[in-house]
Amino acid sequence: MAMRVQYHAEGDGLISDQMDGIFMLESVDIQAEHCVWKLADVNENRAGKGRPLNRKQKDWRLQTSFDAVMKATLYLD
């Protein structure tokens, strides 16, 4: 199920950027306290005009710690 996720992007410096996107939760690791997200196949993530996600977008993953995720809400088309 697709979710709109707001998270802090972990960078090299002390300042982290607030990012958001529409993702699907792929896996959760309780011991390591992180989760893996993949891009959801929705209009906002597509190149445009109903084109499907390309291979690079399908294979892309976001790994975040539990603390980095600020808000996750259900996304409905």
N, C-alpha and C positions, 0 to 999 in steps of 0.2 A: 504494500500500500504506500502510495507516494506521500511524502511529508515535506513541508517547507521548514527548512532548518536554518537557524541563525547560530553562528559559531564564531569563535575567535580563531583567526588564522595564525598558526604558530610560525614566527619568523626568526631571523637571526638576532634582531635587536630586542630592546626591552619593550618597544611599542608593538602591540599586535593589532591587526586590522579586524574589524567586524565584517564578516561576510555572511551571505545567505544564498540559498539555492533550493532547488526541489530535488530531493534524493529519495532513494529507497534504502532502508536499513538492510545490509547484507549479513553482518555478523556482529556479535557482541562477545567480548572477552572479559569476564568478570574479574579474574585474577589480575590481569594486566590493566584493568580499568580503561579500556578503549573500545571504540566501535568503528566499523568499516561501513561506509556509505557508497552507493553507486548512483549515477545520474538516472533519474526517472524518465521514462519515455513519454514526455508530455510536450505540448506545443511550445512552452517557454524554453525548453532545452534543445529543440530541434533547429535546424538551419533555416527553416521557413517553408511556407506553402505545403505543409503536410509531408515533408521529406523525413524519412526515418533517421535515427541517430546513426552516425558513421561508426566504423570499427574502433577508432581511437576513443570516441565518446563512450561506447559500450564497455570498453576495457578499462576506462579511467576509474580510479577508486580514491576515496577520501578517508584517511584514517585520523580520527580525533580522539582525544581523551574525553572522559565524561565531563570534566571540569570545563572544557572548551565549548561544549554545546550549551548555549544560553536558552534556546527555545526551539521546540519541535512541535509543529501543529499539522493536523491532517490537511492534505491538499485535495480538493475536489475540482475536477474539470468543469 
